[in-house]
């Protein structure tokens, strides 16, 4: 099997569970420790040898070009595939067939933060003869993938073999041979193609136990991902960005994140609060558990402002 140097980031979802944070940005572009989640994702891929990216878009597509105006990230080119109508995972993969060509592709859900070992996933796939290999956890809240040995034999109990033993991580590798299993120009999940491969004995399982993993689909997980980066020392930037302007009288606790070009005025008290880049928090404000996208004033708890 060929070396894996291409990655497809699924970026077209609406981010409904994370509203109102996704009212003005696609979910993969929501700031995570001062930079878009998608930048964390691509950096993770680059460390594993990925050289180029495809990203599908739908919700606020212009935001992608504004964020990556050169259509590249740290020197790696990005090809955007816009979906005027959402195609779901299977349709999205079929739509990037020109990008796939004759090469294997790493597919990565655009709303997760993980340190899963992509190099080991690639190694497991390369020697397997499988058309696709799924990265899985042996524990989790949604264990609906059935594994026997190193193969996936059922998903969501669709084949009636087993209700499930493992949780899907949202990361997998596909070979171009999967494309004929996906109908063209249809809104369709990738699951039917996976089920066909499972029936053929060509759907592999890579167990990624021990990796950290956050699905940023909820406000709680959004905060948890920030705290994980902070506690683990894996954040690439300080919690208080050096370009933020903070009045000396302001009080900030250790789990408050202040982005670049933020303005924090006099006598502000912030606890477990995240301020996005360019946000302003007015004097005498008292915030706990808040996310400030643009501007905040007064006293608030557990609110998106």
PENOR-V112360 format. One record per pair of residues at least 24 apart in sequence whose C-alpha atoms are under 8 Angstrom apart, sorted by the first residue. I is the first residue (numbers start at 1). J is the second residue. If there is no record, write none. Layout:
I:J
I:J
//
This chain:
1:126
1:127
1:129
2:103
2:104
2:126
3:104
3:126
4:49
4:50
4:103
4:104
4:105
4:106
4:122
5:49
5:50
5:51
5:52
5:104
5:105
6:50
6:51
6:52
6:53
6:54
6:100
6:103
6:104
6:105
6:106
7:45
7:50
7:52
7:53
7:54
7:105
7:106
7:107
7:108
8:53
8:54
8:55
8:105
8:106
8:107
8:108
9:53
9:54
9:55
9:56
9:107
9:108
9:109
9:110
10:55
10:56
10:57
10:89
10:92
10:107
10:108
10:109
10:110
11:55
11:56
11:57
11:58
11:109
11:110
11:111
12:56
12:57
12:58
12:59
12:83
12:86
13:57
13:58
13:59
13:86
14:58
14:59
15:217
17:217
17:218
18:216
18:217
18:218
18:219
20:304
21:293
21:304
24:60
25:59
25:60
25:63
26:59
26:60
26:61
26:63
27:110
27:111
28:110
28:111
29:63
29:64
29:67
31:276
32:225
32:226
33:226
33:235
33:237
33:239
33:257
33:259
34:237
34:241
34:258
34:259
34:260
34:276
34:277
37:110
37:111
37:113
38:110
39:73
40:113
41:110
41:112
41:113
42:73
44:115
45:118
48:118
48:119
51:76
51:77
52:76
52:77
52:78
53:77
53:78
53:79
54:78
54:79
54:80
54:81
54:96
54:99
55:79
55:80
55:81
56:80
56:81
56:82
56:83
56:92
57:81
57:82
57:83
58:82
58:83
58:84
58:85
58:86
86:187
87:185
87:186
87:187
87:188
88:187
88:188
88:189
88:190
89:188
89:189
89:190
90:182
90:187
90:188
90:189
90:190
90:191
90:193
91:182
91:183
91:184
91:185
91:186
91:187
91:188
91:189
91:190
93:179
94:179
94:182
94:183
94:184
95:184
95:185
97:179
100:176
101:176
102:175
102:176
103:175
103:176
104:173
104:174
104:175
104:176
105:173
105:174
105:175
106:171
106:172
106:173
106:174
107:170
107:171
107:172
107:173
107:174
108:170
108:171
108:172
109:170
109:171
111:215
111:216
111:217
112:170
112:213
112:214
112:215
112:216
113:212
113:213
113:214
113:215
113:216
113:225
114:211
114:212
114:213
114:214
115:211
115:212
115:213
116:208
116:211
116:212
116:213
117:208
117:211
121:206
122:173
124:206
125:173
125:204
128:204
129:202
130:201
130:202
130:203
130:204
131:174
131:175
131:176
131:177
131:178
131:197
131:202
131:203
131:204
132:172
132:173
132:174
132:175
132:178
132:194
132:197
132:202
132:203
132:204
133:172
133:173
133:174
133:203
133:204
133:205
133:206
134:168
134:169
134:171
134:172
134:173
134:203
134:204
134:205
134:206
135:168
135:169
135:170
135:171
135:172
135:205
135:206
135:207
135:208
136:166
136:167
136:168
136:169
136:205
136:206
136:207
136:208
136:209
137:166
137:167
137:168
137:169
137:207
137:208
137:209
138:165
138:166
138:167
138:207
138:209
139:165
139:166
139:167
140:166
140:167
141:167
142:166
142:167
142:168
143:167
143:168
144:168
147:205
150:204
150:205
150:206
151:198
151:201
151:202
151:203
151:204
151:205
152:198
152:201
152:203
152:204
152:205
153:195
153:198
153:199
153:201
153:203
154:195
154:198
155:191
155:195
158:195
159:195
169:213
227:255
//
